[in-house]
């Protein structure tokens, strides 16, 4: 069983990483839409 307790810093770090990943995903989707428009 994995210990799921995170220290506050870990939590904040993971939240920021999650936000980065969301932003990257959003950027990818945006560029995919642009590619579709060009096609």
Biopython code that builds the backbone (N, CA, C, O; Angstrom):
import numpy as np
from Bio.PDB.StructureBuilder import StructureBuilder

atoms = [
    (1, "UNK", "N", (0.851, -1.201, 0.000)),
    (1, "UNK", "CA", (0.000, 0.000, 0.000)),
    (1, "UNK", "C", (0.881, 1.244, 0.000)),
    (1, "UNK", "O", (1.751, 1.412, 0.855)),
    (2, "UNK", "N", (0.637, 2.098, -0.967)),
    (2, "UNK", "CA", (1.440, 3.305, -1.113)),
    (2, "UNK", "C", (0.935, 4.384, -0.168)),
    (2, "UNK", "O", (-0.270, 4.558, 0.009)),
    (3, "UNK", "N", (1.866, 5.099, 0.431)),
    (3, "UNK", "CA", (1.492, 6.206, 1.303)),
    (3, "UNK", "C", (1.112, 7.393, 0.425)),
    (3, "UNK", "O", (1.949, 7.930, -0.302)),
    (4, "UNK", "N", (-0.159, 7.799, 0.496)),
    (4, "UNK", "CA", (-0.623, 8.868, -0.384)),
    (4, "UNK", "C", (-0.541, 10.235, 0.273)),
    (4, "UNK", "O", (-0.914, 11.240, -0.332)),
    (5, "UNK", "N", (-0.048, 10.279, 1.523)),
    (5, "UNK", "CA", (0.070, 11.577, 2.183)),
    (5, "UNK", "C", (1.178, 12.388, 1.522)),
    (5, "UNK", "O", (2.289, 11.894, 1.333)),
    (6, "UNK", "N", (0.877, 13.611, 1.178)),
    (6, "UNK", "CA", (1.876, 14.498, 0.594)),
    (6, "UNK", "C", (2.146, 15.649, 1.542)),
    (6, "UNK", "O", (1.236, 16.166, 2.191)),
    (7, "UNK", "N", (3.407, 16.043, 1.613)),
    (7, "UNK", "CA", (3.709, 17.254, 2.362)),
    (7, "UNK", "C", (3.138, 18.432, 1.586)),
    (7, "UNK", "O", (2.811, 18.306, 0.405)),
    (8, "UNK", "N", (3.021, 19.555, 2.237)),
    (8, "UNK", "CA", (2.430, 20.728, 1.585)),
    (8, "UNK", "C", (3.220, 21.099, 0.333)),
    (8, "UNK", "O", (2.635, 21.430, -0.698)),
    (9, "UNK", "N", (4.553, 21.045, 0.422)),
    (9, "UNK", "CA", (5.376, 21.400, -0.737)),
    (9, "UNK", "C", (5.152, 20.442, -1.891)),
    (9, "UNK", "O", (5.054, 20.862, -3.044)),
    (10, "UNK", "N", (5.071, 19.147, -1.582)),
    (10, "UNK", "CA", (4.810, 18.161, -2.627)),
    (10, "UNK", "C", (3.476, 18.454, -3.289)),
    (10, "UNK", "O", (3.344, 18.386, -4.511)),
    (11, "UNK", "N", (2.490, 18.782, -2.467)),
    (11, "UNK", "CA", (1.154, 19.041, -2.997)),
    (11, "UNK", "C", (1.181, 20.243, -3.939)),
    (11, "UNK", "O", (0.632, 20.196, -5.039)),
    (12, "UNK", "N", (1.830, 21.320, -3.489)),
    (12, "UNK", "CA", (1.910, 22.530, -4.313)),
    (12, "UNK", "C", (2.669, 22.227, -5.602)),
    (12, "UNK", "O", (2.269, 22.659, -6.683)),
    (13, "UNK", "N", (3.773, 21.478, -5.478)),
    (13, "UNK", "CA", (4.571, 21.134, -6.660)),
    (13, "UNK", "C", (3.728, 20.328, -7.645)),
    (13, "UNK", "O", (3.715, 20.617, -8.841)),
    (14, "UNK", "N", (3.032, 19.322, -7.140)),
    (14, "UNK", "CA", (2.226, 18.478, -8.018)),
    (14, "UNK", "C", (1.109, 19.275, -8.667)),
    (14, "UNK", "O", (0.754, 19.039, -9.822)),
    (15, "UNK", "N", (0.551, 20.228, -7.910)),
    (15, "UNK", "CA", (-0.510, 21.067, -8.458)),
    (15, "UNK", "C", (0.049, 21.887, -9.630)),
    (15, "UNK", "O", (-0.594, 22.017, -10.672)),
    (16, "UNK", "N", (1.258, 22.436, -9.440)),
    (16, "UNK", "CA", (1.873, 23.235, -10.502)),
    (16, "UNK", "C", (2.192, 22.373, -11.713)),
    (16, "UNK", "O", (1.981, 22.789, -12.853)),
    (17, "UNK", "N", (2.706, 21.161, -11.463)),
    (17, "UNK", "CA", (3.010, 20.252, -12.566)),
    (17, "UNK", "C", (1.727, 19.916, -13.312)),
    (17, "UNK", "O", (1.712, 19.875, -14.543)),
    (18, "UNK", "N", (0.661, 19.679, -12.575)),
    (18, "UNK", "CA", (-0.621, 19.387, -13.202)),
    (18, "UNK", "C", (-1.089, 20.540, -14.066)),
    (18, "UNK", "O", (-1.617, 20.339, -15.160)),
    (19, "UNK", "N", (-0.890, 21.749, -13.566)),
    (19, "UNK", "CA", (-1.304, 22.933, -14.318)),
    (19, "UNK", "C", (-0.468, 23.045, -15.592)),
    (19, "UNK", "O", (-1.000, 23.355, -16.658)),
    (20, "UNK", "N", (0.840, 22.794, -15.486)),
    (20, "UNK", "CA", (1.718, 22.812, -16.659)),
    (20, "UNK", "C", (1.222, 21.813, -17.695)),
    (20, "UNK", "O", (1.115, 22.134, -18.879)),
    (21, "UNK", "N", (0.918, 20.588, -17.235)),
    (21, "UNK", "CA", (0.471, 19.548, -18.156)),
    (21, "UNK", "C", (-0.821, 19.954, -18.835)),
    (21, "UNK", "O", (-0.997, 19.722, -20.031)),
    (22, "UNK", "N", (-1.733, 20.563, -18.072)),
    (22, "UNK", "CA", (-2.986, 21.028, -18.654)),
    (22, "UNK", "C", (-2.708, 22.059, -19.743)),
    (22, "UNK", "O", (-3.297, 22.026, -20.823)),
    (23, "UNK", "N", (-1.792, 22.977, -19.427)),
    (23, "UNK", "CA", (-1.473, 24.036, -20.377)),
    (23, "UNK", "C", (-0.877, 23.434, -21.647)),
    (23, "UNK", "O", (-1.230, 23.838, -22.755)),
    (24, "UNK", "N", (0.030, 22.464, -21.486)),
    (24, "UNK", "CA", (0.646, 21.812, -22.641)),
    (24, "UNK", "C", (-0.409, 21.113, -23.475)),
    (24, "UNK", "O", (-0.407, 21.211, -24.702)),
    (25, "UNK", "N", (-1.308, 20.409, -22.808)),
    (25, "UNK", "CA", (-2.377, 19.710, -23.518)),
    (25, "UNK", "C", (-3.218, 20.713, -24.287)),
    (25, "UNK", "O", (-3.587, 20.478, -25.438)),
    (26, "UNK", "N", (-3.518, 21.834, -23.641)),
    (26, "UNK", "CA", (-4.319, 22.875, -24.274)),
    (26, "UNK", "C", (-3.599, 23.420, -25.511)),
    (26, "UNK", "O", (-4.213, 23.609, -26.561)),
    (27, "UNK", "N", (-2.290, 23.670, -25.377)),
    (27, "UNK", "CA", (-1.503, 24.177, -26.506)),
    (27, "UNK", "C", (-1.537, 23.175, -27.657)),
    (27, "UNK", "O", (-1.704, 23.556, -28.815)),
    (28, "UNK", "N", (-1.377, 21.882, -27.329)),
    (28, "UNK", "CA", (-1.399, 20.851, -28.367)),
    (28, "UNK", "C", (-2.738, 20.854, -29.076)),
    (28, "UNK", "O", (-2.797, 20.794, -30.305)),
    (29, "UNK", "N", (-3.822, 20.924, -28.300)),
    (29, "UNK", "CA", (-5.150, 20.906, -28.905)),
    (29, "UNK", "C", (-5.340, 22.117, -29.807)),
    (29, "UNK", "O", (-5.933, 22.023, -30.881)),
    (30, "UNK", "N", (-4.821, 23.266, -29.344)),
    (30, "UNK", "CA", (-4.946, 24.491, -30.123)),
    (30, "UNK", "C", (-4.213, 24.334, -31.458)),
    (30, "UNK", "O", (-4.759, 24.679, -32.506)),
    (31, "UNK", "N", (-2.978, 23.815, -31.428)),
    (31, "UNK", "CA", (-2.222, 23.676, -32.670)),
    (31, "UNK", "C", (-2.851, 22.609, -33.563)),
    (31, "UNK", "O", (-2.795, 22.721, -34.787)),
    (32, "UNK", "N", (-3.447, 21.578, -32.970)),
    (32, "UNK", "CA", (-4.140, 20.573, -33.776)),
    (32, "UNK", "C", (-5.317, 21.199, -34.503)),
    (32, "UNK", "O", (-5.563, 20.909, -35.673)),
    (33, "UNK", "N", (-6.043, 22.061, -33.798)),
    (33, "UNK", "CA", (-7.187, 22.736, -34.428)),
    (33, "UNK", "C", (-6.704, 23.609, -35.585)),
    (33, "UNK", "O", (-7.334, 23.651, -36.642)),
    (34, "UNK", "N", (-5.580, 24.309, -35.380)),
    (34, "UNK", "CA", (-5.043, 25.154, -36.442)),
    (34, "UNK", "C", (-4.647, 24.306, -37.643)),
    (34, "UNK", "O", (-4.882, 24.699, -38.786)),
    (35, "UNK", "N", (-4.048, 23.147, -37.392)),
    (35, "UNK", "CA", (-3.665, 22.262, -38.487)),
    (35, "UNK", "C", (-4.897, 21.807, -39.250)),
    (35, "UNK", "O", (-4.884, 21.733, -40.479)),
    (36, "UNK", "N", (-5.958, 21.505, -38.521)),
    (36, "UNK", "CA", (-7.193, 21.070, -39.175)),
    (36, "UNK", "C", (-7.742, 22.182, -40.064)),
    (36, "UNK", "O", (-8.237, 21.921, -41.161)),
    (37, "UNK", "N", (-7.651, 23.433, -39.584)),
    (37, "UNK", "CA", (-8.149, 24.556, -40.375)),
    (37, "UNK", "C", (-7.326, 24.719, -41.653)),
    (37, "UNK", "O", (-7.868, 25.051, -42.707)),
    (38, "UNK", "N", (-6.019, 24.485, -41.555)),
    (38, "UNK", "CA", (-5.151, 24.622, -42.724)),
    (38, "UNK", "C", (-5.445, 23.546, -43.757)),
    (38, "UNK", "O", (-5.374, 23.803, -44.959)),
    (39, "UNK", "N", (-5.772, 22.354, -43.304)),
    (39, "UNK", "CA", (-5.962, 21.212, -44.208)),
    (39, "UNK", "C", (-7.143, 21.433, -45.150)),
    (39, "UNK", "O", (-7.444, 20.571, -45.976)),
]
sb = StructureBuilder()
sb.init_structure("model")
sb.init_model(0)
sb.init_chain("A")
sb.init_seg("    ")
for serial, (resi, resn, name, xyz) in enumerate(atoms, 1):
    if name == "N":
        sb.init_residue(resn, " ", resi, " ")
    sb.init_atom(name, np.array(xyz, "f"), 0.0, 1.0, " ", f" {name:<3s}", serial, name[0])
structure = sb.get_structure()
